[in-house]
Amino acid sequence: MVKKKAFLPLLYLASIVFLPWWISLSFNKSLEFWITNWWNTRQSETFLTDIQEKSILEKFIELEELLLLDEMIKEYPETHLQTLRIGIHKETKGYACK
């Protein structure tokens, strides 16, 4: 009888300490599982089609080439730019005549 009276407060104390910890832990684990599962299913969806991806890649390459041309023009002195403009003008004039 004395053992039962001594055991009940320990049981209550253990439930007060461990029950909230266990509930929190199980909630966190289930929430973590749900978020991980949701994230993995969302990652498997295709973001861009192959055609869209190639089109965007081509636009980036074109932009990179334009930026490189801009940097090259900035580096040339003005006299070289004049000859470059004359050369470009001659090239485009030749295409217009064809």
Secondary structure, 3 states (H helix, E strand, C coil): CHHHHHHHHHHHHHHHHHHHHHHHHHHHHHHHHHHHHHHHHHHCCCCCCHHHHHHHHHHHHHHHHHHHHHHHHHHCCHHHHHHHHHHHHHHHHHHHHC
